[in-house]
Amino acid sequence: MTGQLEPLFRRHDKNPILTAADWPYPVHTVFNPGVARLSDGTTLLLCRVEDYTGISHLCAARSPNGVDGWVIDAASALRPDPEKHPEEFWGIEDPRITFVQELGKFVVAFTAYSKSGPGVALATTRDFRSYERLGLVMQPHDKDAALLPRRIGGNFALIHRPMTDLEAHIWISYSPDLLAWGGHKLMLQARRGGFWDANHVGLTAPPIETARGWLMLYHGVRHTASGALYRVGLALFALDEPERCLLRGDSWFFGPEAPYEREGDVGNVVFPTGYTLGADGDTVNLYYGAADSTIALATGSVRILLAWLDENGRQPES
């Protein structure tokens, strides 16, 4: 018996699996990738890449097994275009990818950093080589967004995180066409006081659809004397009423431990932004940014995550 919790995700022994040294052109850091499984089984990471100006763009990397053998595009997949899209003046960041069967396309939700601050923008693609930008859909300050893969009550649903100087909570909004958004509802509120997720929470990867509900991994930020500490918790939401939280864990279960997570441009950060599911429908291959510097991989189980939430979660007070 030890004082440590049994880990729900196990880090890959080849971590970090992608670094700036792997890139075919000069870059400073690579992190926070959107993730997709392509029709031929290839794992695609749409990586946030920060260059030496400090501005971020997105670049695709492909692997047959999602671990190594990465083939990285020789040029940016999505680069800021402030002349046509002024909301991208200071870069584009932190993509989350959802395949929408109705559209036959992947929808990429990303942070567009304007002179007024970060907002949420959308783009669609079939092949991650050409994109159709839909533009800004959530005004600054807002970020950490992902689209659900199917309509809810006839509307598309977007999870996002508006913020103020004092707090940040997770919201969900609805749209008939991906362009006009309304029906904004609070989805997950940051706690108060000394909790690990007090005052500041945000979506990590897009939620996992299970028979029991939408399984959300979310990050909480604790501000300490030595800086912000990013860790990951778990919550479950009703399938056809995703703003209704069914269970929420009190504790975090994944946080910065390894040297590559504790040391980097922004130390003490694990920041998942995407996953693939194994052929068994249970294995979760979770990709995350480590210390805002590299990309790492950890593996877990949907079944075990739900069992942990049953044991360690509670229904939020209405």
Beta strands, then each sheet from edge to edge (+ up, - down):
strand 1: 10-11
strand 2: 29-37
strand 3: 43-50
strand 4: 56-63
strand 5: 71-72
strand 6: 92-100
strand 7: 105-114
strand 8: 117-125
strand 9: 132-138
strand 10: 142-147
strand 11: 156-162
strand 12: 170-175
strand 13: 182-188
strand 14: 201-203
strand 15: 208-210
strand 16: 213-224
strand 17: 227-238
strand 18: 241-249
strand 19: 270-277
strand 20: 283-290
strand 21: 294-301
strand 22: 313-314
sheet 1: 1+ 21- 20+ 19-
sheet 2: 2+ 3- 4+ 5-
sheet 3: 6+ 7- 8+ 9-
sheet 4: 10+ 11- 12+ 13-
sheet 5: 14+ 16- 15+
sheet 6: 14+ 16- 17+ 18- 22+
end
